[in-house]
């Protein structure tokens, strides 16, 4: 009962890594909160078209796992390098203002904001640099990686097809 109540059950498997319901829900809630905070913005029409926020959140989590799994192909990315880049991104910002922005814009704690918003983007930028340094086009490489990764979806109305998350 606790497993279900707290969302500790997998909704997808990407390679050897699981994505849990609670992770997807955190990103879904963050995206919905952000979307509602921009309701009067020039992006309103574009945001209204992204109706299936849960699907988009799951798609982001799948891409993050594919990226993280690919680190090994390029000799890994040391945690120190990741931490230094996160510090650069957040450097010069008032921690209290960042905490408040994370809470108001994303309905997330500061730690979750760093884990689910900042960290994946930093990892992607670092990996993109390694891919391009090897002489490959990052977008093509990522598309190929997404298409060749084994992804299983559980209990949700989606399927993984050719590197894309689609409705069943």
TIDREN-50903 format. One line per field, with one value per residue (C-alpha): x, y, z; residue in one letter; residue number from 1. Coordinates in steps of 0.25 Angstrom, whole numbers, plus 5000, padded with zeros to 4 digits. Each point is the difference from the previous one (the first is absolute). Layout:
X (X  ...) .
Y (Y  ...) .
Z (Z  ...) .
aa (A  ...) .
i (NUM  ...) .
REM end
This chain:
X (5000  5011  5007  4987  4997  5014  5002  5011  4996  5007  4992  5012  5013  5011  5011  5003  4994  4986  4992  4990  4986  5005  5010  4991  4989  5011  5003  4985  4997  5012  4996  4985  5004  5009  4990  4990  5009  5002  4986  5000  5013  5002  5003  4985  4996  5012  4999  4985  5004  5009  4988  5006  5009  5002  5004  5010  5006  5002  5006  5010  5003  5003  5009  5008  5002  5005  5010  5005  5001  5009  5010  5008  5002  5008  5008  4990  4998  5007  4990  5010  4998  4985  5000  5009  4990  4988  5008  5002  4986  4995  5012  4997  4985  4994  4997  4988  4994  5003  4993  4988  5000  5001  4988  4991  5004  5001  4994  5013  5010  5013  5007  4990  5001  5015  4998  4989  5002  5015  5007  4994  5003  5014  5003  4994  5009  5012  4997  4997  5014  5006  4991  5004  5015  4999  4996  4985  4988  4993  4986  5002  5008  4989  4989  5007  5002  4986  4996  5009  4997  4991  4989  4988  4988  4991  4986  4999  4993  5013  5009  5015  5001  5012  5006  4987  4990  4986  4986  4995) .
Y (5000  5010  4997  5004  5012  5006  4997  4990  4992  5000  5006  4998  4993  5006  4990  4995  5013  5001  5013  5000  5006  5011  5005  5002  5006  5010  5005  5000  5008  5010  5001  5003  5010  5007  4999  5007  5011  5004  4999  5015  4999  5001  4985  4997  4994  4992  4994  4997  4991  4992  4994  4986  5006  4986  4994  5011  4998  4985  5004  5009  4989  4990  5009  5004  4985  4998  5011  4995  4986  5005  5007  4987  5000  5013  4996  5005  5014  5002  5004  5012  5005  4999  5007  5011  5003  5000  5010  5009  4999  5004  5009  5014  4997  5003  4986  5005  5006  4987  4992  5009  5000  4984  5000  5010  4997  4985  4996  4993  5000  5006  4987  4994  5012  4997  4985  5000  5014  5004  4987  4994  5012  5001  4985  5002  5012  4993  4987  5009  5005  4986  4995  5012  4999  4986  5006  4996  5009  5000  5000  4989  4992  5002  4996  4987  4997  5003  4990  4989  5000  4990  5007  4993  5008  4994  5004  5012  5003  5001  4992  5002  4999  5004  5008  5008  4999  4999  4997  4986) .
Z (5000  5003  4987  4993  5009  4999  4985  5002  4988  4986  4988  4991  4998  4991  4998  5014  5007  5005  5000  5012  5001  5010  4991  4989  5009  5005  4986  4996  5012  4997  4985  5004  5010  4991  4989  5009  5004  4985  4997  4996  4993  4985  5001  5004  4987  4999  5014  4997  4989  5009  5006  5005  5010  5007  4986  4998  5014  4998  4987  5007  5010  4989  4993  5013  5002  4986  5002  5013  4995  4988  5009  5000  4985  5002  5012  5010  5005  5014  5011  5003  4986  5001  5014  4995  4988  5009  5009  4987  4997  5014  5003  5003  5003  5013  5006  5007  4987  4993  5011  4999  4985  5000  5010  4992  4986  5001  5013  5003  5012  4996  5001  4990  4991  4999  4999  4989  4993  5001  5001  4987  4992  5005  4997  4986  4997  5005  4992  4988  5001  5000  4988  4992  5004  4994  4987  5000  4999  5014  4995  4990  5011  5010  4990  4997  5015  5003  4989  5004  5015  5006  5007  5006  5005  5011  5005  4991  4987  4992  4992  4995  4985  4992  5011  5003  5011  4993  5005  4999) .
aa (X  X  X  X  X  X  X  X  X  X  X  X  X  X  X  X  X  X  X  X  X  X  X  X  X  X  X  X  X  X  X  X  X  X  X  X  X  X  X  X  X  X  X  X  X  X  X  X  X  X  X  X  X  X  X  X  X  X  X  X  X  X  X  X  X  X  X  X  X  X  X  X  X  X  X  X  X  X  X  X  X  X  X  X  X  X  X  X  X  X  X  X  X  X  X  X  X  X  X  X  X  X  X  X  X  X  X  X  X  X  X  X  X  X  X  X  X  X  X  X  X  X  X  X  X  X  X  X  X  X  X  X  X  X  X  X  X  X  X  X  X  X  X  X  X  X  X  X  X  X  X  X  X  X  X  X  X  X  X  X  X  X  X  X  X  X  X  X) .
i (1  2  3  4  5  6  7  8  9  10  11  12  13  14  15  16  17  18  19  20  21  22  23  24  25  26  27  28  29  30  31  32  33  34  35  36  37  38  39  40  41  42  43  44  45  46  47  48  49  50  51  52  53  54  55  56  57  58  59  60  61  62  63  64  65  66  67  68  69  70  71  72  73  74  75  76  77  78  79  80  81  82  83  84  85  86  87  88  89  90  91  92  93  94  95  96  97  98  99  100  101  102  103  104  105  106  107  108  109  110  111  112  113  114  115  116  117  118  119  120  121  122  123  124  125  126  127  128  129  130  131  132  133  134  135  136  137  138  139  140  141  142  143  144  145  146  147  148  149  150  151  152  153  154  155  156  157  158  159  160  161  162  163  164  165  166  167  168) .
REM end
